[in-house]
Amino acid sequence: MDRRDFIQKIFSAAATGMALTACSKTSKAQSAESNGSESKTDTLQRKGRTKPMKIVVLAGSPRKNGNTHLMASCFIEGAKEAGHDIYRFDCAHKEVSPCIGCNHCNMNGPCIYDDDFSELRTKLIEADLVAFVSPMYYFGFSAQLKRVIDRFYAINGQIKGASKKAVFMMAYADTAKSEAEAMTLHYKTLIRYLGWQDVGMVIAPGVWTAGSVKNTKYLDEAYQLGKKL
Ligand SMILES: Cc1cc2nc3c(=O)[nH]c(=O)nc-3n(C[C@H](O)[C@H](O)[C@H](O)COP(=O)(O)O)c2cc1C
C-alpha cells in the first residue's frame, strides 16, 4: 500500500467508524484471540466448546471481488478467530451439474454425476454448520448456489434431521428491506425442512457495484456472526 492509499484508508475508516481491517470495526488489536496470543484450544474452551465446528461456506456469487464474496470472507475471518475449521466452496467457480431429477440416488445414494459436488458431499454430511451466501438475482438465490442446493437431493437422507446449524448472508442493490423477504423466506423454509437451526443472518441492501459493501456495516456484521460461533 503506498502512502496515498494508506492516508485514504485512514480517512475513510475514520469517516465510517470502521477499523483499519477490511472486516471488523471492533478493536482487534486488543483481542488476545485475534492477535495470536491465545491458542485455538483456549479460544474454544472460553466459549465452552471441546472441539472446533466444521463449517461449510457455500458462496454463490460469480463476482470474485463481489459483495457477498467479501461478506463470506469476513464471516470466515471471524469464524477462524473463534477457532473453527472452514471449508469454502465458491459455487460459481466449480463444476456442478444441475440435478435432473432422475432419482438414481433415491434421495440418499450415489449421484449419476461425478463432478465437484462429490468433494462437497462429504463435507456437507460432516458439517456442524452450513453458511449460505448469495447475491439477490431477481428476488432469489443465484443459480450457481441453487444448483448446489438442488444437489443436496442425493444426500437428503443423511443431512435431513441431522443436528446442524445454518447462517444466511445476502446482498442486493435495492434499498427496500421488503425486497429481501422472498430470499429470507426461502432460506428459513429450507432450514426448517432440513431440521437445522438458524443462528444468524446478514442482509445487505443498497449494494450494487462489486465491493460497495466495504462502505457499509455489513462486513463487520458478517465478521461478528462468524466470531460469535
Ligand atoms: C442477474 C442479476 C439479477 C439481479 N437481481 C436483483 C434484484 O432482483 N434486486 C436487486 O435489488 N438487485 C439485483 N441485482 C443486483 C445484485 O443483487 C447486487 O449487485 C449484489 O450486490 C451482487 O452481489 P455480488 O457482488 O456478491 O455478486 C441483480 C444482479 C444481477 C447480475
The ligand as an SDF file (V2000), in Angstrom:
LIG
                    3D

 31 33  0  0  0  0  0  0  0  0999 V2000
  -28.7040  -11.2670  -12.7950 C   0  0  0  0  0  0  0  0  0  0  0  0
  -28.8340  -10.2430  -11.7170 C   0  0  0  0  0  0  0  0  0  0  0  0
  -30.0460  -10.0800  -11.0880 C   0  0  0  0  0  0  0  0  0  0  0  0
  -30.1940   -9.1470  -10.0690 C   0  0  0  0  0  0  0  0  0  0  0  0
  -31.4060   -9.0110   -9.4640 N   0  0  0  0  0  0  0  0  0  0  0  0
  -31.5460   -8.0960   -8.4900 C   0  0  0  0  0  0  0  0  0  0  0  0
  -32.8240   -7.8960   -7.8730 C   0  0  0  0  0  0  0  0  0  0  0  0
  -33.8050   -8.5710   -8.1690 O   0  0  0  0  0  0  0  0  0  0  0  0
  -32.9370   -6.9390   -6.9240 N   0  0  0  0  0  0  0  0  0  0  0  0
  -31.8590   -6.1800   -6.5470 C   0  0  0  0  0  0  0  0  0  0  0  0
  -32.0120   -5.3220   -5.6660 O   0  0  0  0  0  0  0  0  0  0  0  0
  -30.6340   -6.3590   -7.0860 N   0  0  0  0  0  0  0  0  0  0  0  0
  -30.4570   -7.2890   -8.0530 C   0  0  0  0  0  0  0  0  0  0  0  0
  -29.2290   -7.4810   -8.6280 N   0  0  0  0  0  0  0  0  0  0  0  0
  -28.0620   -6.7460   -8.0850 C   0  0  0  0  0  0  0  0  0  0  0  0
  -27.2160   -7.6270   -7.1660 C   0  0  0  0  0  0  0  0  0  0  0  0
  -28.0120   -8.3110   -6.2240 O   0  0  0  0  0  0  0  0  0  0  0  0
  -26.1870   -6.7580   -6.4290 C   0  0  0  0  0  0  0  0  0  0  0  0
  -25.3410   -6.1510   -7.3750 O   0  0  0  0  0  0  0  0  0  0  0  0
  -25.3660   -7.5530   -5.4400 C   0  0  0  0  0  0  0  0  0  0  0  0
  -24.5990   -6.6740   -4.6530 O   0  0  0  0  0  0  0  0  0  0  0  0
  -24.4520   -8.5320   -6.1550 C   0  0  0  0  0  0  0  0  0  0  0  0
  -23.7290   -9.2740   -5.1980 O   0  0  0  0  0  0  0  0  0  0  0  0
  -22.2450   -9.7950   -5.5550 P   0  0  0  0  0  0  0  0  0  0  0  0
  -21.3850   -8.5530   -5.6870 O   0  0  0  0  0  0  0  0  0  0  0  0
  -21.8730  -10.6320   -4.4090 O   0  0  0  0  0  0  0  0  0  0  0  0
  -22.3180  -10.5510   -6.8280 O   0  0  0  0  0  0  0  0  0  0  0  0
  -29.0640   -8.3690   -9.6520 C   0  0  0  0  0  0  0  0  0  0  0  0
  -27.8460   -8.5340  -10.3100 C   0  0  0  0  0  0  0  0  0  0  0  0
  -27.7330   -9.4430  -11.3250 C   0  0  0  0  0  0  0  0  0  0  0  0
  -26.3850   -9.6060  -12.0220 C   0  0  0  0  0  0  0  0  0  0  0  0
  1  2  1  0
  2  3  1  0
  2 30  2  0
  3  4  2  0
  4  5  1  0
  4 28  1  0
  5  6  2  0
  6  7  1  0
  6 13  1  0
  7  8  2  0
  7  9  1  0
  9 10  1  0
 10 11  2  0
 10 12  1  0
 12 13  2  0
 13 14  1  0
 14 15  1  0
 14 28  1  0
 15 16  1  0
 16 17  1  0
 16 18  1  0
 18 19  1  0
 18 20  1  0
 20 21  1  0
 20 22  1  0
 22 23  1  0
 23 24  1  0
 24 25  2  0
 24 26  1  0
 24 27  1  0
 28 29  2  0
 29 30  1  0
 30 31  1  0
M  END
$$$$
